[in-house]
């Protein structure tokens, strides 16, 4: 299963492993069994549906099982907890109750009622997102991967004692702009690096001190990281 790289607001890179389709289906099956067992228990106890409070006690927990569990337990239903999965936002943060509710509402589209469209959608995208996940901006990831945040200290040269940033203007860049610089440096294409270096100098209104474009861009990234971590 391919990992998904997430860059947080503090420019910490986290690698998540999306849950497989099989794992998600197993968690869903466990949740269905739990819901059916809960409903069957009420029938077994012969409490019936004679009063409005009883109807609420039986129907609402089953109907809103997923958004209630996920909101109260930080992205997990009982099925996901057993299979060791968790729902997170695409940027690695915890979803809001509204995001949980939206992905639950779209189970009408993704689930068995419309031919399990969600399974087909998961097959067609790398992150194994169903339609509800895509609309809510969420991912279902393996809990073991989520718990083990991997940060490469090699990316943080400013941690060296005595590091001094050269370009305070780097703090004005957005996370997306810095990520673009990083990805351009990874391409190792001199023409693109030169063009981007010129654009960054114009954008920030600075003159570079470094000997070439690549060194300049790497210094900009490090300075951005420095100021981002200063805010933590």
Secondary structure, DSSP 8 states (H G I E B T S, - for coil): --EEEEE-TT--EEEEEB--HHHHHHHHHHHHHHHHHHHHHHHHTT-TT-SHHHHHHHHHHHHTHHHHHHHHTTS--HHHHHHTEEEEETTSS---HHHHHHHHHTHHHHSGGGT-HHHHHHHTSTT---HHHHHHTEEEEEHHHHHS----GGG-GGGSTT---S-GGGGGS-HHHHHHHHHHHHHT-HHHHHHHHHHHHHHHT----SSSHHHHHHHHHHHHHHHHHHT-
